[in-house]
Amino acid sequence: MPTPSWFRIAYLSFLSQPAGDRLVFRQIRRQRAHRILELGIGDGRRARRMIEVARRHAPPGDIQYTGLDLFEARTSADGPGMTLKMAHRHLGATGARIRLVPGSPFSALAQTANVLGQVDVIVVSSLLEPQSLSKAWFYVPRLLHERSQVFLQQRKPGNVCTIRPVDRSEIAAFAASAAGLRAA
């Protein structure tokens, strides 16, 4: 896969659909992010595009993408998705170092949080099961460094998805709430 042109990166950052993903692509470009974590990869299109944007400033072997998803355990209520094998094939073609972890957000982060180290960008899908996601926030602060950015996808009326950055105080509140859930 060749290094994407500045025109392709500009298209992804300012014109691509869904429009909510543009904020994530701009952050990856601006920060020159190369360690990406996505909770809920769905059909893998955003994952592939995030890797593509990261490739503009880093060789493929330096890009680390980790995707946590239900994969085969996905139900029709969880929305569209890929099998684990299909995701490996689809994302492996990018040349980036790919780690895919099957399971709910909580179980997948619980088993990988200490191994992942710090990441540059975290994207959280709106299609994740709320109970598991609320417990998973416990692990997020240990994955962050001072320049890390977390994005939360949300569904609005009319099934419109938006993505917003999550500030550190909100992450801390989510993690504290998750710690309370774990103690209960």
C-alpha positions as CSV (number, residue, x, y, z in Angstrom):
1,M,0.0,0.0,0.0
2,P,1.7,3.3,-1.1
3,T,2.0,6.3,1.1
4,P,-1.3,8.3,0.7
5,S,-1.0,11.6,-1.1
6,W,-1.7,14.9,0.6
7,F,-4.8,15.2,-1.6
8,R,-6.1,11.9,-0.2
9,I,-5.4,13.0,3.4
10,A,-7.1,16.3,2.8
11,Y,-10.1,14.5,1.4
12,L,-10.4,12.2,4.4
13,S,-9.8,15.1,6.9
14,F,-12.3,17.5,5.4
15,L,-14.7,15.9,2.9
16,S,-15.1,12.2,3.7
17,Q,-18.3,10.5,4.9
18,P,-19.4,10.0,7.6
19,A,-18.6,13.6,8.5
20,G,-18.0,12.7,12.2
21,D,-14.9,10.7,11.4
22,R,-13.2,13.8,9.9
23,L,-12.4,15.0,13.4
24,V,-10.5,11.8,14.2
25,F,-8.6,11.9,10.9
26,R,-7.6,15.5,11.5
27,Q,-6.3,14.7,15.0
28,I,-4.2,11.8,13.7
29,R,-2.8,14.0,11.0
30,R,-2.1,16.9,13.4
31,Q,-0.6,14.8,16.1
32,R,1.2,12.4,13.7
33,A,-0.4,9.7,15.8
34,H,0.8,6.1,15.1
35,R,-0.7,4.2,18.1
36,I,-4.4,3.8,17.6
37,L,-7.0,2.0,19.7
38,E,-10.6,1.5,18.5
39,L,-13.3,0.0,20.6
40,G,-15.9,-1.4,18.2
41,I,-14.5,-1.6,14.7
42,G,-17.8,-2.4,12.9
43,D,-17.1,-2.8,9.2
44,G,-13.5,-1.7,9.5
45,R,-13.8,1.3,7.1
46,R,-12.8,3.9,9.8
47,A,-10.0,1.7,11.0
48,R,-8.5,1.4,7.5
49,R,-8.8,5.1,7.0
50,M,-7.2,6.0,10.3
51,I,-4.3,3.8,9.4
52,E,-4.1,5.4,6.0
53,V,-3.9,8.9,7.6
54,A,-1.2,7.7,10.1
55,R,0.8,6.3,7.1
56,R,1.3,9.8,5.8
57,H,3.9,10.5,8.5
58,A,5.1,7.1,9.7
59,P,6.2,4.0,7.9
60,P,3.6,1.2,8.0
61,G,5.6,-0.9,10.4
62,D,5.6,1.9,13.0
63,I,1.8,2.1,13.0
64,Q,0.1,0.1,15.7
65,Y,-3.6,-0.4,15.5
66,T,-5.5,-2.3,18.1
67,G,-9.2,-3.1,17.5
68,L,-11.5,-4.5,20.2
69,D,-14.7,-5.9,18.9
70,L,-17.3,-8.7,19.4
71,F,-16.4,-10.1,15.9
72,E,-18.2,-13.5,15.7
73,A,-20.2,-12.9,18.9
74,R,-21.9,-9.9,17.3
75,T,-25.7,-10.0,17.0
76,S,-28.0,-8.2,14.7
77,A,-28.6,-5.7,17.4
78,D,-24.9,-4.9,17.5
79,G,-25.0,-3.6,13.9
80,P,-22.8,-4.6,10.9
81,G,-19.4,-6.1,11.5
82,M,-16.7,-8.5,10.4
83,T,-15.4,-11.8,11.5
84,L,-12.0,-11.9,13.2
85,K,-10.5,-13.6,10.2
86,M,-12.0,-11.1,7.8
87,A,-10.8,-8.2,9.9
88,H,-7.2,-9.5,10.0
89,R,-7.2,-9.9,6.2
90,H,-8.8,-6.5,5.6
91,L,-6.6,-4.5,8.0
92,G,-3.4,-6.6,7.6
93,A,-3.2,-5.4,4.0
94,T,-2.4,-1.9,5.3
95,G,1.1,-3.0,6.4
96,A,0.4,-1.7,10.0
97,R,1.0,-3.9,13.0
98,I,-2.5,-5.1,13.8
99,R,-3.8,-6.5,17.1
100,L,-7.5,-7.6,17.2
101,V,-9.0,-8.6,20.5
102,P,-12.4,-10.3,20.5
103,G,-14.8,-9.7,23.3
104,S,-16.9,-7.0,25.0
105,P,-15.1,-3.6,25.7
106,F,-14.6,-4.5,29.4
107,S,-13.3,-8.0,28.9
108,A,-11.1,-7.1,25.9
109,L,-9.6,-4.1,27.7
110,A,-9.2,-6.0,31.0
111,Q,-7.0,-8.5,29.2
112,T,-4.9,-6.1,27.1
113,A,-4.7,-2.7,29.0
114,N,-1.3,-3.5,30.6
115,V,0.1,-4.9,27.4
116,L,-1.0,-2.0,25.1
117,G,1.0,0.7,26.8
118,Q,0.1,4.3,26.0
119,V,-1.8,5.1,22.8
120,D,-2.2,8.4,20.8
121,V,-5.8,8.1,19.8
122,I,-8.7,6.1,21.2
123,V,-12.0,5.9,19.3
124,V,-15.1,4.5,21.1
125,S,-18.0,3.3,18.9
126,S,-21.6,4.2,19.7
127,L,-22.7,0.6,19.0
128,L,-21.1,-0.9,22.1
129,E,-23.1,-2.4,24.9
130,P,-23.5,0.4,27.5
131,Q,-22.9,-1.8,30.6
132,S,-19.7,-3.3,29.4
133,L,-18.5,0.1,28.1
134,S,-19.2,1.9,31.4
135,K,-16.9,-0.7,33.2
136,A,-14.2,-0.5,30.5
137,W,-13.6,3.2,31.2
138,F,-11.7,2.0,34.3
139,Y,-8.7,1.0,32.1
140,V,-8.6,4.1,29.8
141,P,-6.5,6.5,32.0
142,R,-3.6,4.1,32.1
143,L,-3.6,4.1,28.2
144,L,-3.1,7.9,27.9
145,H,-0.1,10.1,27.7
146,E,-0.2,13.9,27.8
147,R,-1.1,14.3,24.1
148,S,-3.5,11.4,23.8
149,Q,-7.0,12.1,22.5
150,V,-10.1,10.1,23.2
151,F,-13.1,10.3,20.8
152,L,-16.6,9.1,21.7
153,Q,-19.1,8.4,18.9
154,Q,-22.7,9.1,19.7
155,R,-26.0,8.4,17.9
156,K,-28.4,11.3,17.5
157,P,-32.1,11.2,16.6
158,G,-32.5,10.0,13.0
159,N,-29.6,7.5,13.4
160,V,-27.1,10.3,12.7
161,C,-23.6,9.6,14.2
162,T,-21.4,12.3,15.6
163,I,-18.0,12.1,17.2
164,R,-16.8,14.3,20.0
165,P,-13.5,14.6,21.9
166,V,-13.7,13.6,25.5
167,D,-11.7,15.8,27.9
168,R,-9.6,14.5,30.7
169,S,-12.0,15.5,33.5
170,E,-14.8,13.5,31.8
171,I,-12.5,10.5,31.4
172,A,-11.6,10.7,35.1
173,A,-15.3,10.8,36.0
174,F,-16.0,7.8,33.7
175,A,-13.1,5.9,35.3
176,A,-14.2,6.7,38.8
177,S,-17.7,5.6,38.1
178,A,-16.3,2.4,36.6
179,A,-14.2,1.8,39.7
180,G,-17.4,2.1,41.8
181,L,-19.1,-0.5,39.5
182,R,-16.2,-2.9,39.9
183,A,-16.3,-2.6,43.7
184,A,-20.0,-3.3,43.8
